[in-house]
Amino acid sequence: MNNRYCVLHVQENGALEKHLTITASSQLDDLDTELCILRHDWISVPVQPGDIIHLEGECNAGVWIIDADGGYLILYPDVLVSGTTVSNSIRCMRKAILSEKFKGCEPGLRPMLIGTILHEIFQKAGTNFTQEKLQEIAFSVIHGPKYLKELYQLNLKENDIMQEIEEYFHSFIKWAEEFIYKENHVCQHNMQIKWPGDEKDDSWCTVKVTEILDVEENIWCPRFGLKGKIDVTAGVTIHRRSTTQSMIMPLELKSGKESNSIEHRSQVVLYSLLCQGRRADPEAGFLLYLKTGNMFPVPGNRMDRRELIKLRNELAFYLLHTVCKSDTGKERTQLASLPPLINDSKACSYCSQKQNCALYSRAVEQQQNHFISPDVLAAVENETQHLKPSHLEYFHLWYLMLTLESQYKDGKKSCRNIWMIPAAEREKHGDCIGNMIRVECVQKVSDGLYLHCFQRKKGSAPATTLMIGDRVVVSGEADSTLLGLAIGYVQQVNGSKISCLLDRNLSRIPKDTIFRLDHEEGAFGTDAPLGNLSKLMGNSPASERLRNLIIDFQKPQFIQHLSSVLPPEAKETVANILKGLNKPQKQAMKQVLLSKDYTLIVGMPGTGKTTTICALVPAPELTEKGGVSNMTEARLVLFLTSMFIKAGCKPSDIGVISPYRHQLKIITDLMTSSFIKNVEVNTVDKYQGRDKSIIIVSFVRNNADGNLGELLKDWRRLNVAITRAKHKLIMLGCVPSLCHYPPLKKLLCHLDTEAMISFFWYPTPCQAGNTIRALLTYGCQASA
């Protein structure tokens, strides 16, 4: 795909050439090799045997030549680097790497918020740039819920923001008058702009935007190893030298100072490359400064593209090689070094990654004896002087563990599977549903959220592990250019239909497009933990307090009197909860209520930790006309079943038992809607004389009023339920409630004594509420 090769051998021919022996074959016993010759600056690409590369250019008689005059080499094309990251690496590659690692850690600033709002207003205006329309859009955006959190954090009022935003409207209108084509305006003003790099007298041209095709268009381009969101994708006509060209071009918006800087221009050049992943090469793009309304054309010439691809290759190398083997002779994994620190006090003082940069240098690189100049060393020490050696060691350890976890996840669930593995193949593992078409109209739920309904084009939907709340990537299946069209969450699974809340409206995509929905497991990766780790090391009273508790093990503090934290109306409820607990358990509950910081519930097996925690966060049963049910347990059954299937268990080897028919109906409905087939869900009686490799039992009952049913009192039924598993038995239930049943109480006491009761944390769909439940597991054989 896309001239993709594996590097077999690297040979350097002096300082002038580097020869790569490459193959496109995946059959190791019959390798068909070719030769790639790197010349000039391309010899600096850090390519190694075993690396995957993509080549652009011409191949003659099995020989590729990549030099200053022709061809590109893209190293690790499956590592998609954003255009913003590449352009930010021009002055400091270290900052660009850290920005990728610590996403969302930049401090919230007023200019950033203003810029984001201006982008949205411009994009929503389309081609209607009148004062009234702009004010209407601005009012709805600023007074809506989307930016309420940022306004509160920055202590800003809507009216203050509105006043600042309105100052840009004159420039918006000026740009529209000069550059937007209006069919009925005979005397329309034609703005002449000079095409850069062209010294001829007739290098001036007229540019007209004829159509806004898309905003925030998301493009993944493994051909060049790039990704990005283009502010505005516009249809443009260019009248130049007595010729007229119509093209689809990227338009990059900038709300800050009109600098026409190398970073800004580079971003546009990269977006012109990105567009080739979806349509014809636009050869250029435009840079629009919202403060002045001035627009500059930015051609994507070969030299600029070449240098930016080389930068992207270096970034990809650092992003992929995050760990290395210790050079001390021991087989020990350690964090790899980042690009060198720059010695620019002015640039560093305004850097958003200043703290993380100094932290990594002092906690990781200085421990590995990396040389740092005295001036830079002093700046690093000054930035981290508030931290103790124990804090730096904590940062180092957790950064390493999170890096290893991220590396493992990328190997198992990489997004490259979306373009490297056909949908039909991924369907076999339940990670994808292909051959889907969009049905019904797209509904706008809120800003940036659109409800789409997909249905299988032919045949029934396959068995899948996709469930409500799962994160999915929607791509075109037949058209490889339509990668990563939208990202969102499964909203509803109903027979052959799947509804998803997506971040983009796909109604502009042709109706007959065949889509694939890929499960993006662990999509958030280590972003949030790394962000929390960075904040924990901050130089603030709040961060210092947390370090004292988490790293230095300062004892937690407690309020003296319960009456000061417990409202009068809650006393009766708390008293009912405490009824079923013994004295130590009641004391533990009281400490939780009195805690200022945190409470750890500890104890030897059999001391009632499970009972205490389950009393803190109960999951109630529901009694209705259809019978008794417990939705939390039903979802847990579905979740566990999905995990077993993902782990390679056959659905026919899994059985679900519950004494209540209404619970069985709910579990069956959940499995049907999640396309899980061949898992037997039945009553205890129906399983008599039969067995399964894995049995999951849902006991259902969980109530505070002591209302006991009759079904769980029968020890014979209990005996049947817990002896149907050949390899693995899992029992779900609320321990305090089940202890009211004599047969179950005896079983629970035995399991507790044998340390076979554990906690299970289950996030409900859409992250709506969390429930702690007791999970009772029993391995029937040593192989379980």
Order of alpha helices (4+ residues) and beta strands (2+ residues): beta-beta-beta-beta-beta-beta-beta-beta-alpha-alpha-alpha-alpha-alpha-alpha-alpha-beta-beta-beta-beta-alpha-beta-beta-alpha-beta-beta-alpha-alpha-alpha-alpha-alpha-alpha-beta-beta-beta-beta-beta-beta-alpha-alpha-alpha-alpha-alpha-beta-beta-alpha-beta-alpha-beta-beta-alpha-beta-alpha-alpha-beta-beta
